[in-house]
Amino acid sequence: MRTEDATLAAAPPFGWAVVQGPSMVPTLRDGDRLLVRYSSPVRPGDVVVARHPFQQDLIMVKRAAQRRDGGWWLLGDNPYVPNDSREFGMVPDDLVLGRVLARYRPRNSYSSTVGWLFGAVRPVRLRLSAVVDRSFSRRLRAR
């Protein structure tokens, strides 16, 4: 077994990343924790973790917008922060590290707890058939 194969086999398939900065707002906020699956196939629309093409030590979280020859066009969800492929161009395949599977938003202050609670609550669809008074509709049909 070559050393490259041994390193790939020993690497964990999952990992955590922490979001820093506003480039993915409103989808991801500063401080969000991300569960990342490394070496996972990427499709357009996926949120990915990648190395910056010019600063290899900088890890970034972006959305894979479009597949290009030999790489990906990565964009942030916040159009007012141009720190994405609009600034540095296409990102080669070998610099895309993995795909984000899940987000965890920690609750560390009162305002974030209230926002988290409102974000966790989903409206329940009300069935109209349960609301309509059946006796009223029967009286209309009888006339």
N, CA, C and O atoms as CSV, one atom per row, in Angstrom:
chain,resi,resn,atom,element,x,y,z
A,1,MET,N,N,0.849,-1.174,0.000
A,1,MET,CA,C,0.000,0.000,0.000
A,1,MET,C,C,0.897,1.240,0.000
A,1,MET,O,O,1.823,1.345,0.805
A,2,ARG,N,N,0.621,2.157,-0.890
A,2,ARG,CA,C,1.405,3.387,-0.952
A,2,ARG,C,C,1.057,4.288,0.223
A,2,ARG,O,O,0.004,4.133,0.841
A,3,THR,N,N,1.932,5.217,0.527
A,3,THR,CA,C,1.674,6.115,1.663
A,3,THR,C,C,0.497,7.039,1.395
A,3,THR,O,O,-0.216,7.421,2.323
A,4,GLU,N,N,0.284,7.406,0.119
A,4,GLU,CA,C,-0.861,8.260,-0.215
A,4,GLU,C,C,-2.168,7.533,0.063
A,4,GLU,O,O,-3.106,8.115,0.608
A,5,ASP,N,N,-2.228,6.237,-0.320
A,5,ASP,CA,C,-3.431,5.450,-0.066
A,5,ASP,C,C,-3.656,5.269,1.429
A,5,ASP,O,O,-4.793,5.316,1.898
A,6,ALA,N,N,-2.583,5.062,2.176
A,6,ALA,CA,C,-2.705,4.878,3.620
A,6,ALA,C,C,-3.206,6.157,4.285
A,6,ALA,O,O,-4.002,6.094,5.222
A,7,THR,N,N,-2.754,7.301,3.818
A,7,THR,CA,C,-3.216,8.568,4.403
A,7,THR,C,C,-4.688,8.786,4.111
A,7,THR,O,O,-5.430,9.236,4.984
A,8,LEU,N,N,-5.125,8.474,2.896
A,8,LEU,CA,C,-6.539,8.634,2.556
A,8,LEU,C,C,-7.405,7.671,3.351
A,8,LEU,O,O,-8.505,8.028,3.773
A,9,ALA,N,N,-6.912,6.440,3.562
A,9,ALA,CA,C,-7.692,5.464,4.316
A,9,ALA,C,C,-7.780,5.855,5.786
A,9,ALA,O,O,-8.781,5.566,6.441
A,10,ALA,N,N,-6.737,6.514,6.317
A,10,ALA,CA,C,-6.720,6.884,7.729
A,10,ALA,C,C,-7.489,8.175,7.999
A,10,ALA,O,O,-7.840,8.447,9.147
A,11,ALA,N,N,-7.755,8.965,6.980
A,11,ALA,CA,C,-8.456,10.236,7.181
A,11,ALA,C,C,-9.913,9.979,7.560
A,11,ALA,O,O,-10.566,9.122,6.964
A,12,PRO,N,N,-10.425,10.713,8.546
A,12,PRO,CA,C,-11.829,10.513,8.932
A,12,PRO,C,C,-12.770,11.024,7.841
A,12,PRO,O,O,-12.489,12.042,7.209
A,13,PRO,N,N,-13.886,10.324,7.615
A,13,PRO,CA,C,-14.809,10.748,6.561
A,13,PRO,C,C,-15.660,11.956,6.948
A,13,PRO,O,O,-16.224,12.619,6.076
A,14,PHE,N,N,-15.760,12.250,8.252
A,14,PHE,CA,C,-16.577,13.369,8.723
A,14,PHE,C,C,-15.735,14.306,9.573
A,14,PHE,O,O,-14.731,13.902,10.160
A,15,GLY,N,N,-16.155,15.554,9.630
A,15,GLY,CA,C,-15.466,16.529,10.462
A,15,GLY,C,C,-16.362,17.724,10.731
A,15,GLY,O,O,-17.470,17.821,10.203
A,16,TRP,N,N,-15.864,18.638,11.566
A,16,TRP,CA,C,-16.610,19.834,11.933
A,16,TRP,C,C,-15.907,21.067,11.402
A,16,TRP,O,O,-14.679,21.102,11.324
A,17,ALA,N,N,-16.672,22.068,11.041
A,17,ALA,CA,C,-16.142,23.367,10.629
A,17,ALA,C,C,-16.974,24.443,11.313
A,17,ALA,O,O,-18.160,24.246,11.581
A,18,VAL,N,N,-16.350,25.572,11.592
A,18,VAL,CA,C,-17.037,26.699,12.226
A,18,VAL,C,C,-17.059,27.859,11.238
A,18,VAL,O,O,-16.032,28.208,10.656
A,19,VAL,N,N,-18.232,28.451,11.053
A,19,VAL,CA,C,-18.392,29.560,10.111
A,19,VAL,C,C,-17.863,30.842,10.749
A,19,VAL,O,O,-18.177,31.155,11.898
A,20,GLN,N,N,-17.052,31.580,9.984
A,20,GLN,CA,C,-16.569,32.887,10.418
A,20,GLN,C,C,-16.796,33.870,9.283
A,20,GLN,O,O,-16.312,33.665,8.170
A,21,GLY,N,N,-17.527,34.931,9.564
A,21,GLY,CA,C,-17.762,35.950,8.553
A,21,GLY,C,C,-19.160,35.906,7.980
A,21,GLY,O,O,-19.898,34.946,8.205
A,22,PRO,N,N,-19.535,36.955,7.229
A,22,PRO,CA,C,-20.905,37.098,6.741
A,22,PRO,C,C,-21.142,36.631,5.310
A,22,PRO,O,O,-22.196,36.937,4.753
A,23,SER,N,N,-20.225,35.914,4.695
A,23,SER,CA,C,-20.368,35.621,3.265
A,23,SER,C,C,-21.512,34.656,2.943
A,23,SER,O,O,-21.980,34.626,1.805
A,24,MET,N,N,-21.971,33.868,3.919
A,24,MET,CA,C,-23.046,32.907,3.656
A,24,MET,C,C,-24.367,33.290,4.325
A,24,MET,O,O,-25.294,32.481,4.368
A,25,VAL,N,N,-24.461,34.516,4.846
A,25,VAL,CA,C,-25.722,34.996,5.431
A,25,VAL,C,C,-26.739,35.118,4.310
A,25,VAL,O,O,-26.362,35.631,3.256
A,26,PRO,N,N,-27.954,34.711,4.429
A,26,PRO,CA,C,-28.716,34.295,5.599
A,26,PRO,C,C,-28.699,32.792,5.869
A,26,PRO,O,O,-29.231,32.360,6.891
A,27,THR,N,N,-28.112,31.984,4.995
A,27,THR,CA,C,-28.111,30.535,5.197
A,27,THR,C,C,-27.296,30.146,6.415
A,27,THR,O,O,-27.764,29.384,7.261
A,28,LEU,N,N,-26.090,30.659,6.511
A,28,LEU,CA,C,-25.196,30.356,7.625
A,28,LEU,C,C,-24.781,31.664,8.277
A,28,LEU,O,O,-24.560,32.670,7.604
A,29,ARG,N,N,-24.679,31.631,9.599
A,29,ARG,CA,C,-24.273,32.820,10.342
A,29,ARG,C,C,-22.925,32.585,11.008
A,29,ARG,O,O,-22.470,31.450,11.150
A,30,ASP,N,N,-22.307,33.667,11.406
A,30,ASP,CA,C,-21.036,33.594,12.113
A,30,ASP,C,C,-21.199,32.759,13.378
A,30,ASP,O,O,-22.089,33.030,14.185
A,31,GLY,N,N,-20.359,31.755,13.560
A,31,GLY,CA,C,-20.422,30.895,14.739
A,31,GLY,C,C,-21.168,29.593,14.531
A,31,GLY,O,O,-21.128,28.731,15.409
A,32,ASP,N,N,-21.844,29.412,13.411
A,32,ASP,CA,C,-22.537,28.148,13.142
A,32,ASP,C,C,-21.524,27.017,13.027
A,32,ASP,O,O,-20.428,27.204,12.499
A,33,ARG,N,N,-21.900,25.840,13.525
A,33,ARG,CA,C,-21.062,24.642,13.401
A,33,ARG,C,C,-21.613,23.809,12.255
A,33,ARG,O,O,-22.827,23.645,12.124
A,34,LEU,N,N,-20.716,23.282,11.421
A,34,LEU,CA,C,-21.118,22.506,10.251
A,34,LEU,C,C,-20.560,21.100,10.327
A,34,LEU,O,O,-19.393,20.901,10.662
A,35,LEU,N,N,-21.400,20.128,10.016
A,35,LEU,CA,C,-20.946,18.747,9.875
A,35,LEU,C,C,-20.571,18.553,8.414
A,35,LEU,O,O,-21.405,18.723,7.524
A,36,VAL,N,N,-19.309,18.194,8.170
A,36,VAL,CA,C,-18.777,18.098,6.812
A,36,VAL,C,C,-18.430,16.652,6.505
A,36,VAL,O,O,-17.830,15.959,7.326
A,37,ARG,N,N,-18.810,16.206,5.327
A,37,ARG,CA,C,-18.389,14.887,4.845
A,37,ARG,C,C,-17.310,15.120,3.795
A,37,ARG,O,O,-17.565,15.672,2.725
A,38,TYR,N,N,-16.099,14.683,4.131
A,38,TYR,CA,C,-14.964,14.881,3.237
A,38,TYR,C,C,-15.000,13.887,2.086
A,38,TYR,O,O,-15.514,12.778,2.233
A,39,SER,N,N,-14.460,14.280,0.953
A,39,SER,CA,C,-14.379,13.459,-0.267
A,39,SER,C,C,-15.749,12.995,-0.731
A,39,SER,O,O,-15.873,11.929,-1.335
A,40,SER,N,N,-16.761,13.772,-0.457
A,40,SER,CA,C,-18.117,13.445,-0.883
A,40,SER,C,C,-18.372,14.073,-2.250
A,40,SER,O,O,-17.895,15.178,-2.511
A,41,PRO,N,N,-19.110,13.397,-3.128
A,41,PRO,CA,C,-19.399,14.006,-4.433
A,41,PRO,C,C,-20.216,15.292,-4.263
A,41,PRO,O,O,-21.122,15.366,-3.433
A,42,VAL,N,N,-19.876,16.285,-5.058
A,42,VAL,CA,C,-20.510,17.604,-4.968
A,42,VAL,C,C,-21.434,17.795,-6.154
A,42,VAL,O,O,-21.092,17.452,-7.285
A,43,ARG,N,N,-22.611,18.347,-5.884
A,43,ARG,CA,C,-23.571,18.688,-6.939
A,43,ARG,C,C,-23.812,20.185,-6.902
A,43,ARG,O,O,-23.615,20.813,-5.861
A,44,PRO,N,N,-24.231,20.768,-8.008
A,44,PRO,CA,C,-24.552,22.201,-7.990
A,44,PRO,C,C,-25.632,22.495,-6.950
A,44,PRO,O,O,-26.639,21.790,-6.871
A,45,GLY,N,N,-25.414,23.530,-6.165
A,45,GLY,CA,C,-26.339,23.898,-5.102
A,45,GLY,C,C,-25.889,23.451,-3.728
A,45,GLY,O,O,-26.419,23.935,-2.728
A,46,ASP,N,N,-24.920,22.536,-3.645
A,46,ASP,CA,C,-24.424,22.069,-2.351
A,46,ASP,C,C,-23.567,23.138,-1.691
A,46,ASP,O,O,-22.883,23.906,-2.367
A,47,VAL,N,N,-23.609,23.179,-0.360
A,47,VAL,CA,C,-22.687,24.016,0.401
A,47,VAL,C,C,-21.448,23.172,0.649
A,47,VAL,O,O,-21.543,22.049,1.143
A,48,VAL,N,N,-20.280,23.716,0.302
A,48,VAL,CA,C,-19.038,22.947,0.369
A,48,VAL,C,C,-17.993,23.678,1.211
A,48,VAL,O,O,-18.077,24.883,1.451
A,49,VAL,N,N,-17.009,22.898,1.644
A,49,VAL,CA,C,-15.831,23.425,2.316
A,49,VAL,C,C,-14.679,23.258,1.342
A,49,VAL,O,O,-14.455,22.167,0.818
A,50,ALA,N,N,-13.941,24.349,1.097
A,50,ALA,CA,C,-12.860,24.311,0.108
A,50,ALA,C,C,-11.693,25.171,0.573
A,50,ALA,O,O,-11.838,26.042,1.432
A,51,ARG,N,N,-10.542,24.905,-0.012
A,51,ARG,CA,C,-9.367,25.749,0.224
A,51,ARG,C,C,-9.401,26.921,-0.753
A,51,ARG,O,O,-9.836,26.777,-1.896
A,52,HIS,N,N,-8.943,28.067,-0.296
A,52,HIS,CA,C,-8.849,29.244,-1.160
A,52,HIS,C,C,-7.779,28.974,-2.216
A,52,HIS,O,O,-6.709,28.473,-1.871
A,53,PRO,N,N,-8.027,29.287,-3.491
A,53,PRO,CA,C,-7.052,28.966,-4.539
A,53,PRO,C,C,-5.714,29.692,-4.407
A,53,PRO,O,O,-4.696,29.179,-4.873
A,54,PHE,N,N,-5.690,30.872,-3.785
A,54,PHE,CA,C,-4.444,31.631,-3.677
A,54,PHE,C,C,-3.840,31.590,-2.280
A,54,PHE,O,O,-2.649,31.857,-2.115
A,55,GLN,N,N,-4.637,31.264,-1.279
A,55,GLN,CA,C,-4.164,31.146,0.107
A,55,GLN,C,C,-4.534,29.754,0.593
A,55,GLN,O,O,-5.605,29.567,1.170
A,56,GLN,N,N,-3.673,28.783,0.372
A,56,GLN,CA,C,-3.995,27.381,0.636
A,56,GLN,C,C,-4.308,27.099,2.107
A,56,GLN,O,O,-4.993,26.120,2.407
A,57,ASP,N,N,-3.823,27.933,3.028
A,57,ASP,CA,C,-4.104,27.705,4.440
A,57,ASP,C,C,-5.477,28.234,4.858
A,57,ASP,O,O,-5.906,27.989,5.985
A,58,LEU,N,N,-6.166,28.947,3.983
A,58,LEU,CA,C,-7.484,29.510,4.276
A,58,LEU,C,C,-8.574,28.548,3.807
A,58,LEU,O,O,-8.660,28.225,2.622
A,59,ILE,N,N,-9.401,28.097,4.743
A,59,ILE,CA,C,-10.527,27.211,4.435
A,59,ILE,C,C,-11.779,28.081,4.360
A,59,ILE,O,O,-11.998,28.933,5.220
A,60,MET,N,N,-12.600,27.864,3.328
A,60,MET,CA,C,-13.801,28.687,3.150
A,60,MET,C,C,-15.030,27.802,2.959
A,60,MET,O,O,-14.932,26.657,2.517
A,61,VAL,N,N,-16.179,28.358,3.301
A,61,VAL,CA,C,-17.467,27.688,3.127
A,61,VAL,C,C,-18.241,28.482,2.091
A,61,VAL,O,O,-18.525,29.664,2.287
A,62,LYS,N,N,-18.582,27.826,0.982
A,62,LYS,CA,C,-19.295,28.490,-0.119
A,62,LYS,C,C,-20.302,27.521,-0.727
A,62,LYS,O,O,-20.318,26.333,-0.402
A,63,ARG,N,N,-21.136,28.045,-1.605
A,63,ARG,CA,C,-22.096,27.219,-2.337
A,63,ARG,C,C,-21.521,26.902,-3.716
A,63,ARG,O,O,-21.059,27.794,-4.427
A,64,ALA,N,N,-21.557,25.620,-4.081
A,64,ALA,CA,C,-21.094,25.196,-5.406
A,64,ALA,C,C,-22.167,25.591,-6.412
A,64,ALA,O,O,-23.206,24.938,-6.504
A,65,ALA,N,N,-21.919,26.647,-7.158
A,65,ALA,CA,C,-22.933,27.196,-8.057
A,65,ALA,C,C,-22.948,26.489,-9.400
A,65,ALA,O,O,-24.013,26.166,-9.925
A,66,GLN,N,N,-21.765,26.249,-9.958
A,66,GLN,CA,C,-21.720,25.695,-11.313
A,66,GLN,C,C,-20.435,24.899,-11.498
A,66,GLN,O,O,-19.368,25.282,-11.018
A,67,ARG,N,N,-20.567,23.791,-12.200
A,67,ARG,CA,C,-19.406,22.966,-12.542
A,67,ARG,C,C,-18.751,23.551,-13.776
A,67,ARG,O,O,-19.416,23.807,-14.780
A,68,ARG,N,N,-17.444,23.763,-13.699
A,68,ARG,CA,C,-16.668,24.251,-14.835
A,68,ARG,C,C,-15.621,23.203,-15.177
A,68,ARG,O,O,-15.441,22.241,-14.430
A,69,ASP,N,N,-14.935,23.378,-16.289
A,69,ASP,CA,C,-13.884,22.432,-16.673
A,69,ASP,C,C,-12.787,22.420,-15.614
A,69,ASP,O,O,-12.079,23.408,-15.420
A,70,GLY,N,N,-12.663,21.282,-14.934
A,70,GLY,CA,C,-11.600,21.123,-13.947
A,70,GLY,C,C,-11.861,21.746,-12.601
A,70,GLY,O,O,-10.948,21.801,-11.776
A,71,GLY,N,N,-13.061,22.217,-12.337
A,71,GLY,CA,C,-13.308,22.815,-11.036
A,71,GLY,C,C,-14.732,23.298,-10.838
A,71,GLY,O,O,-15.645,22.939,-11.582
A,72,TRP,N,N,-14.894,24.121,-9.818
A,72,TRP,CA,C,-16.210,24.616,-9.419
A,72,TRP,C,C,-16.211,26.128,-9.320
A,72,TRP,O,O,-15.211,26.741,-8.946
A,73,TRP,N,N,-17.338,26.720,-9.658
A,73,TRP,CA,C,-17.586,28.142,-9.465
A,73,TRP,C,C,-18.309,28.244,-8.129
A,73,TRP,O,O,-19.462,27.828,-8.020
A,74,LEU,N,N,-17.645,28.794,-7.106
A,74,LEU,CA,C,-18.181,28.862,-5.754
A,74,LEU,C,C,-18.649,30.275,-5.448
A,74,LEU,O,O,-17.933,31.246,-5.694
A,75,LEU,N,N,-19.860,30.381,-4.909
A,75,LEU,CA,C,-20.436,31.685,-4.567
A,75,LEU,C,C,-20.918,31.681,-3.125
A,75,LEU,O,O,-21.366,30.656,-2.612
A,76,GLY,N,N,-20.821,32.837,-2.476
A,76,GLY,CA,C,-21.421,33.016,-1.167
A,76,GLY,C,C,-22.884,33.387,-1.329
A,76,GLY,O,O,-23.279,33.912,-2.370
A,77,ASP,N,N,-23.689,33.123,-0.313
A,77,ASP,CA,C,-25.116,33.448,-0.388
A,77,ASP,C,C,-25.377,34.939,-0.195
A,77,ASP,O,O,-26.444,35.429,-0.564
A,78,ASN,N,N,-24.425,35.661,0.374
A,78,ASN,CA,C,-24.564,37.096,0.585
A,78,ASN,C,C,-23.963,37.822,-0.618
A,78,ASN,O,O,-22.743,37.818,-0.784
A,79,PRO,N,N,-24.794,38.448,-1.464
A,79,PRO,CA,C,-24.263,39.078,-2.679
A,79,PRO,C,C,-23.419,40.321,-2.408
A,79,PRO,O,O,-22.711,40.790,-3.299
A,80,TYR,N,N,-23.484,40.861,-1.191
A,80,TYR,CA,C,-22.736,42.077,-0.868
A,80,TYR,C,C,-21.318,41.791,-0.381
A,80,TYR,O,O,-20.540,42.721,-0.165
A,81,VAL,N,N,-20.976,40.518,-0.205
A,81,VAL,CA,C,-19.621,40.134,0.195
A,81,VAL,C,C,-18.996,39.397,-0.982
A,81,VAL,O,O,-19.340,38.242,-1.233
A,82,PRO,N,N,-18.082,40.040,-1.711
A,82,PRO,CA,C,-17.573,39.443,-2.955
A,82,PRO,C,C,-16.399,38.483,-2.763
A,82,PRO,O,O,-15.611,38.304,-3.692
A,83,ASN,N,N,-16.259,37.869,-1.607
A,83,ASN,CA,C,-15.144,36.961,-1.361
A,83,ASN,C,C,-15.498,35.555,-1.844
A,83,ASN,O,O,-15.646,34.630,-1.045
A,84,ASP,N,N,-15.630,35.410,-3.162
A,84,ASP,CA,C,-15.975,34.123,-3.755
A,84,ASP,C,C,-15.390,34.052,-5.158
A,84,ASP,O,O,-14.448,34.784,-5.461
A,85,SER,N,N,-15.917,33.197,-6.018
A,85,SER,CA,C,-15.349,33.011,-7.357
A,85,SER,C,C,-15.442,34.261,-8.216
A,85,SER,O,O,-14.733,34.366,-9.216
A,86,ARG,N,N,-16.291,35.205,-7.857
A,86,ARG,CA,C,-16.316,36.480,-8.585
A,86,ARG,C,C,-15.005,37.230,-8.392
A,86,ARG,O,O,-14.633,38.063,-9.219
A,87,GLU,N,N,-14.312,36.937,-7.309
A,87,GLU,CA,C,-13.047,37.599,-6.999
A,87,GLU,C,C,-11.840,36.767,-7.421
A,87,GLU,O,O,-10.886,37.310,-7.979
A,88,PHE,N,N,-11.863,35.447,-7.162
A,88,PHE,CA,C,-10.678,34.627,-7.416
A,88,PHE,C,C,-10.856,33.586,-8.507
A,88,PHE,O,O,-9.914,32.847,-8.795
A,89,GLY,N,N,-12.017,33.501,-9.121
A,89,GLY,CA,C,-12.221,32.585,-10.245
A,89,GLY,C,C,-12.579,31.173,-9.817
A,89,GLY,O,O,-12.994,30.931,-8.684
A,90,MET,N,N,-12.408,30.249,-10.749
A,90,MET,CA,C,-12.772,28.855,-10.535
A,90,MET,C,C,-11.863,28.211,-9.479
A,90,MET,O,O,-10.680,28.534,-9.379
A,91,VAL,N,N,-12.446,27.290,-8.691
A,91,VAL,CA,C,-11.693,26.547,-7.685
A,91,VAL,C,C,-11.488,25.128,-8.216
A,91,VAL,O,O,-12.466,24.447,-8.525
A,92,PRO,N,N,-10.231,24.667,-8.329
A,92,PRO,CA,C,-9.972,23.318,-8.843
A,92,PRO,C,C,-10.600,22.237,-7.964
A,92,PRO,O,O,-10.813,22.442,-6.769
A,93,ASP,N,N,-10.893,21.080,-8.572
A,93,ASP,CA,C,-11.533,19.964,-7.865
A,93,ASP,C,C,-10.765,19.532,-6.624
A,93,ASP,O,O,-11.368,19.228,-5.595
A,94,ASP,N,N,-9.436,19.501,-6.713
A,94,ASP,CA,C,-8.655,19.004,-5.582
A,94,ASP,C,C,-8.666,19.958,-4.386
A,94,ASP,O,O,-8.241,19.567,-3.299
A,95,LEU,N,N,-9.138,21.190,-4.554
A,95,LEU,CA,C,-9.242,22.127,-3.436
A,95,LEU,C,C,-10.612,22.096,-2.764
A,95,LEU,O,O,-10.786,22.680,-1.694
A,96,VAL,N,N,-11.581,21.427,-3.372
A,96,VAL,CA,C,-12.897,21.252,-2.745
A,96,VAL,C,C,-12.779,20.049,-1.816
A,96,VAL,O,O,-12.619,18.918,-2.277
A,97,LEU,N,N,-12.859,20.290,-0.507
A,97,LEU,CA,C,-12.579,19.255,0.482
A,97,LEU,C,C,-13.772,18.373,0.798
A,97,LEU,O,O,-13.606,17.169,0.990
A,98,GLY,N,N,-14.964,18.935,0.856
A,98,GLY,CA,C,-16.117,18.134,1.229
A,98,GLY,C,C,-17.406,18.921,1.148
A,98,GLY,O,O,-17.423,20.112,0.837
A,99,ARG,N,N,-18.491,18.210,1.440
A,99,ARG,CA,C,-19.841,18.763,1.347
A,99,ARG,C,C,-20.423,18.889,2.746
A,99,ARG,O,O,-20.240,18.005,3.584
A,100,VAL,N,N,-21.123,19.988,2.997
A,100,VAL,CA,C,-21.752,20.220,4.299
A,100,VAL,C,C,-23.045,19.419,4.360
A,100,VAL,O,O,-23.897,19.520,3.478
A,101,LEU,N,N,-23.176,18.617,5.421
A,101,LEU,CA,C,-24.371,17.785,5.595
A,101,LEU,C,C,-25.402,18.427,6.515
A,101,LEU,O,O,-26.604,18.314,6.279
A,102,ALA,N,N,-24.933,19.104,7.566
A,102,ALA,CA,C,-25.862,19.659,8.550
A,102,ALA,C,C,-25.252,20.887,9.207
A,102,ALA,O,O,-24.036,21.080,9.211
A,103,ARG,N,N,-26.133,21.708,9.762
A,103,ARG,CA,C,-25.721,22.911,10.478
A,103,ARG,C,C,-26.261,22.856,11.896
A,103,ARG,O,O,-27.401,22.453,12.125
A,104,TYR,N,N,-25.428,23.268,12.844
A,104,TYR,CA,C,-25.854,23.417,14.232
A,104,TYR,C,C,-25.599,24.859,14.636
A,104,TYR,O,O,-24.472,25.346,14.543
A,105,ARG,N,N,-26.630,25.533,15.079
A,105,ARG,CA,C,-26.493,26.931,15.494
A,105,ARG,C,C,-26.551,26.974,17.018
A,105,ARG,O,O,-27.620,26.787,17.599
A,106,PRO,N,N,-25.408,27.220,17.677
A,106,PRO,CA,C,-25.408,27.241,19.142
A,106,PRO,C,C,-26.186,28.430,19.690
A,106,PRO,O,O,-26.257,29.489,19.067
A,107,ARG,N,N,-26.771,28.230,20.878
A,107,ARG,CA,C,-27.527,29.292,21.550
A,107,ARG,C,C,-26.655,29.830,22.672
A,107,ARG,O,O,-26.554,29.205,23.728
A,108,ASN,N,N,-26.027,30.973,22.463
A,108,ASN,CA,C,-25.108,31.488,23.475
A,108,ASN,C,C,-25.527,32.829,24.071
A,108,ASN,O,O,-24.796,33.378,24.895
A,109,SER,N,N,-26.656,33.363,23.688
A,109,SER,CA,C,-27.144,34.602,24.301
A,109,SER,C,C,-28.671,34.590,24.274
A,109,SER,O,O,-29.286,33.761,23.604
A,110,TYR,N,N,-29.268,35.521,25.012
A,110,TYR,CA,C,-30.724,35.577,25.089
A,110,TYR,C,C,-31.341,35.834,23.720
A,110,TYR,O,O,-32.301,35.166,23.336
A,111,SER,N,N,-30.795,36.800,22.982
A,111,SER,CA,C,-31.383,37.134,21.679
A,111,SER,C,C,-31.244,35.978,20.692
A,111,SER,O,O,-32.147,35.727,19.893
A,112,SER,N,N,-30.114,35.276,20.747
A,112,SER,CA,C,-29.975,34.146,19.831
A,112,SER,C,C,-30.886,32.996,20.250
A,112,SER,O,O,-31.347,32.238,19.396
A,113,THR,N,N,-31.158,32.851,21.561
A,113,THR,CA,C,-32.081,31.810,22.019
A,113,THR,C,C,-33.493,32.098,21.528
A,113,THR,O,O,-34.188,31.192,21.069
A,114,VAL,N,N,-33.920,33.352,21.621
A,114,VAL,CA,C,-35.256,33.723,21.139
A,114,VAL,C,C,-35.342,33.501,19.634
A,114,VAL,O,O,-36.323,32.936,19.149
A,115,GLY,N,N,-34.331,33.937,18.893
A,115,GLY,CA,C,-34.306,33.714,17.444
A,115,GLY,C,C,-34.294,32.243,17.097
A,115,GLY,O,O,-34.931,31.818,16.133
A,116,TRP,N,N,-33.562,31.455,17.891
A,116,TRP,CA,C,-33.497,30.012,17.656
A,116,TRP,C,C,-34.869,29.379,17.874
A,116,TRP,O,O,-35.289,28.513,17.107
A,117,LEU,N,N,-35.564,29.816,18.927
A,117,LEU,CA,C,-36.896,29.270,19.194
A,117,LEU,C,C,-37.869,29.602,18.071
A,117,LEU,O,O,-38.637,28.743,17.639
A,118,PHE,N,N,-37.839,30.859,17.592
A,118,PHE,CA,C,-38.730,31.223,16.496
A,118,PHE,C,C,-38.344,30.503,15.213
A,118,PHE,O,O,-39.212,30.181,14.401
A,119,GLY,N,N,-37.060,30.248,15.018
A,119,GLY,CA,C,-36.618,29.516,13.830
A,119,GLY,C,C,-36.994,28.050,13.893
A,119,GLY,O,O,-37.170,27.407,12.857
A,120,ALA,N,N,-37.119,27.507,15.112
A,120,ALA,CA,C,-37.449,26.096,15.265
A,120,ALA,C,C,-38.944,25.841,15.133
A,120,ALA,O,O,-39.360,24.721,14.835
A,121,VAL,N,N,-39.748,26.867,15.351
A,121,VAL,CA,C,-41.199,26.711,15.285
A,121,VAL,C,C,-41.653,26.844,13.844
A,121,VAL,O,O,-41.320,27.815,13.164
A,122,ARG,N,N,-42.405,25.879,13.389
A,122,ARG,CA,C,-42.930,25.899,12.026
A,122,ARG,C,C,-44.449,26.039,12.101
A,122,ARG,O,O,-45.078,25.424,12.962
A,123,PRO,N,N,-45.045,26.830,11.225
A,123,PRO,CA,C,-46.506,26.938,11.235
A,123,PRO,C,C,-47.147,25.626,10.804
A,123,PRO,O,O,-46.649,24.932,9.917
A,124,VAL,N,N,-48.244,25.308,11.441
A,124,VAL,CA,C,-48.970,24.084,11.117
A,124,VAL,C,C,-50.056,24.439,10.118
A,124,VAL,O,O,-50.810,25.390,10.323
A,125,ARG,N,N,-50.133,23.686,9.054
A,125,ARG,CA,C,-51.188,23.932,8.064
A,125,ARG,C,C,-52.530,23.530,8.646
A,125,ARG,O,O,-52.681,22.456,9.229
A,126,LEU,N,N,-53.469,24.389,8.479
A,126,LEU,CA,C,-54.803,24.151,8.995
A,126,LEU,C,C,-55.663,23.568,7.887
A,126,LEU,O,O,-55.774,24.145,6.805
A,127,ARG,N,N,-56.268,22.427,8.161
A,127,ARG,CA,C,-57.139,21.816,7.156
A,127,ARG,C,C,-58.464,22.559,7.139
A,127,ARG,O,O,-59.130,22.673,8.168
A,128,LEU,N,N,-58.842,23.057,5.993
A,128,LEU,CA,C,-60.092,23.810,5.879
A,128,LEU,C,C,-61.305,22.935,6.145
A,128,LEU,O,O,-62.318,23.422,6.647
A,129,SER,N,N,-61.222,21.678,5.825
A,129,SER,CA,C,-62.376,20.800,6.046
A,129,SER,C,C,-62.678,20.652,7.530
A,129,SER,O,O,-63.829,20.424,7.901
A,130,ALA,N,N,-61.672,20.777,8.383
A,130,ALA,CA,C,-61.899,20.670,9.817
A,130,ALA,C,C,-62.494,21.956,10.380
A,130,ALA,O,O,-63.132,21.932,11.433
A,131,VAL,N,N,-62.294,23.067,9.697
A,131,VAL,CA,C,-62.763,24.356,10.192
A,131,VAL,C,C,-64.201,24.633,9.769
A,131,VAL,O,O,-64.967,25.211,10.541
A,132,VAL,N,N,-64.577,24.236,8.572
A,132,VAL,CA,C,-65.908,24.534,8.039
A,132,VAL,C,C,-66.962,23.793,8.856
A,132,VAL,O,O,-66.853,22.590,9.092
A,133,ASP,N,N,-67.969,24.524,9.276
A,133,ASP,CA,C,-69.068,23.927,10.025
A,133,ASP,C,C,-69.939,23.130,9.059
A,133,ASP,O,O,-70.550,23.689,8.147
A,134,ARG,N,N,-69.986,21.841,9.269
A,134,ARG,CA,C,-70.705,20.970,8.338
A,134,ARG,C,C,-72.216,21.234,8.359
A,134,ARG,O,O,-72.878,21.105,7.329
A,135,SER,N,N,-72.755,21.597,9.504
A,135,SER,CA,C,-74.197,21.837,9.561
A,135,SER,C,C,-74.573,23.061,8.721
A,135,SER,O,O,-75.639,23.082,8.107
A,136,PHE,N,N,-73.715,24.071,8.688
A,136,PHE,CA,C,-73.977,25.254,7.885
A,136,PHE,C,C,-73.976,24.892,6.404
A,136,PHE,O,O,-74.855,25.334,5.664
A,137,SER,N,N,-73.019,24.108,5.964
A,137,SER,CA,C,-72.970,23.735,4.548
A,137,SER,C,C,-74.148,22.829,4.183
A,137,SER,O,O,-74.624,22.879,3.049
A,138,ARG,N,N,-74.622,22.010,5.108
A,138,ARG,CA,C,-75.786,21.159,4.816
A,138,ARG,C,C,-77.048,22.005,4.663
A,138,ARG,O,O,-77.902,21.717,3.824
A,139,ARG,N,N,-77.156,23.051,5.484
A,139,ARG,CA,C,-78.323,23.913,5.374
A,139,ARG,C,C,-78.337,24.626,4.034
A,139,ARG,O,O,-79.407,24.821,3.457
A,140,LEU,N,N,-77.179,25.018,3.525
A,140,LEU,CA,C,-77.121,25.683,2.229
A,140,LEU,C,C,-77.546,24.732,1.113
A,140,LEU,O,O,-78.242,25.141,0.184
A,141,ARG,N,N,-77.141,23.488,1.196
A,141,ARG,CA,C,-77.504,22.525,0.157
A,141,ARG,C,C,-78.989,22.186,0.204
A,141,ARG,O,O,-79.586,21.904,-0.835
A,142,ALA,N,N,-79.590,22.208,1.377
A,142,ALA,CA,C,-80.995,21.831,1.511
A,142,ALA,C,C,-81.922,22.882,0.925
A,142,ALA,O,O,-83.045,22.543,0.554
A,143,ARG,N,N,-81.522,24.106,0.826
A,143,ARG,CA,C,-82.398,25.163,0.316
A,143,ARG,C,C,-82.543,25.096,-1.131
A,143,ARG,O,O,-83.249,25.916,-1.719
